[in-house]
């Protein structure tokens, strides 16, 4: 990534708050031009924030996107071949800078089983490691009975606010909340179930439809596709409301005005635009174009069209604590007024696949390619022009040079609770 920038923020915030939503695509938010009012809270927040209209995730699925988001490194550096964290996240760096650090989520792929707890003073991944065996077994049984496979937004809010209240009020903090509500299967709760859909869909039917869309996308009728979209949009509205509740609680504690607040997503979700649903390992806009809001203590109503990456978020945090930024990254608080080239990458569908996919985005256009690790060949797909193709080819060459020649690490044993939740979320590997 490249581009000139001019410093913007003049004072450092006391706290740093990162809120990310799983599988939330930008173009389904009303403040990004969607025809439904799915995001009234974020719409209002945009009026006092920097809103990036061309923000892209570094990858298209959680196992590569979240590591990139938390480390500021491309996935091929952030994680190893077993998807374990291989690079330090921003958490230990902020801890060293004097911040209390807390992380709250319920996505098994970025749990302590894969090393993501490192550097967090409090890391609640909604799993049962470390609990008394009988308590853990009872909780698992209750989760199965309730058809519960992730913690809802209100649970994440409650846990993270409890942590905030438990710390020394004089100590600055870094908080990361990751919300799973917009991830499939789409099961909007309560009144949200029929916010856009004509009738309520049972949890079993919602899961069955979602899984069939993943496994057999060609079988999804137009009516079923619209139902999936209706349910997804309702989840967005639900999640938006609870982000609003969380911000309200922060304001009640006088924690917003002196904090740096960043809200984004790890990736989006597809609804048949390129023949697939959910978020397989491709790099099309519907699964890589993400919302991004940055609210600094100096409130700013500004729209930035310059392409940016989720990699720039960690760079921004580093700038705030005086650690400087990588030459290839930018701070999102800078005045970005020139075009940039933003790169993306994803491994093939099978975790042992030899295919690597790459893409770039600029305001001028985009370019896509695939590399076969076994043969070394590169096959280009859609490219806006020859110049972008040359830029992408040079980037791929650079990544190949950095690629480790060692054998992939053995996959760790995975807890049965993780297996159950991954299956419920549509992950069958």
Helices and strands as residue ranges (DSSP letters): E 15-21, G 26-28, G 30-32, H 40-46, E 50-52, E 55-56, H 62-71, H 75-78, H 90-96, E 100-104, G 108-110, G 112-114, E 122-124, H 133-145, H 153-166, E 173-179, G 190-194, H 203-215, G 217-219, H 222-252, E 259-265, E 270-271, E 277-278, H 285-288, E 289-290, E 292-295, E 302-304, E 308-309, H 311-320, E 342-347, E 355-361, E 366-372, E 378-383, H 386-402, H 416-424
